[in-house]
Amino acid sequence: MPGNTTSRPEPASKAKRARSRSKRPTKAEQRAEMTEQILDAAEHLFSRHGLYGVTLKDVAQRVGVHHTLVNYYYNDKKQLFDAVIARRAEVTSGLRMKALDEYEEASGGKPTVEGALHAFLDTDLDLYHQGGEKWKNYGALGALASNTSYGAELMDLHFDPVVLRLIGLLKKALPDCAEEDIFWGYHFVTGALMLTLARTGRIDRLSGGLCNSDDYDAVKARMATFMAAGFKSICEQRGGGEVR
């Protein structure tokens, strides 16, 4: 009827089709997404079984792809393991370095042992606690890897700068303490940190439920203070004088 035409949807314009195509992931985006999926899967598996307890086929199965795709992204298992360690190392090292720099500035160049340890430890514990299960997997992986010769080499590669930054602050706080005692003190600190990040559940069972391996707040409330007392005791016993 005149004046009563039925409206029909107009065909999509070239501009609309172009916008639609632009919303599709690019090859670079698809590659980045697949890389993240592979790294997440590998991180999960390596954190539980270590480097030698996981195959590329295991990783592919967890991702849900054929193992040849994982081989396309990573030539071998060790290359994948290195990539898993490196991915988050820059984040945790950068945050701790920033915290140590800010603490030294706030202390007016007169750091205390406990203050330096809080900056180093609390920043890391917050990251693993607030970062969700993936960061907790990474923490468990670091604890596992640090107790192997190859894993220790990766720890050297990625974490020595921030550790030596902490050592520098401890030397300022302990000017009369033997340098070897400061390094031994750090050795004990990192051992406690790695055991905490491993989340084995042993403290839960041993304490009959009083303590929980996932209770990072409880660890934060105690670890720096406990370790600072250890530094003080070692240095004083070995003639290092008073400790700040």
Salt bridges, closest charged atoms under 4 A:
GLU36 OE1 - ARG87 NH1 2.88
ASP40 OD1 - ARG87 NH2 2.94
ASP40 OD1 - ARG88 NH2 3.72
ASP40 OD2 - LYS134 NZ 2.94
GLU43 OE1 - ARG87 NH2 3.49
GLU43 OE2 - ARG88 NE 2.78
ASP101 OD1 - ARG165 NE 2.87
GLU102 OE2 - LYS98 NZ 2.62
GLU104 OE1 - ARG165 NH2 2.47
GLU104 OE2 - LYS172 NZ 2.41
GLU114 OE2 - HIS118 NE2 3.51
ASP122 OD2 - HIS118 ND1 2.74
ASP124 OD1 - ARG96 NE 3.60
ASP126 OD1 - LYS220 NZ 2.84
GLU133 OE2 - ARG199 NH2 3.35
GLU179 OE2 - LYS171 NZ 2.66
GLU180 OE1 - ARG238 NH2 3.93
ASP181 OD2 - ARG238 NE 2.49
ASP214 OD1 - ARG199 NH1 3.05
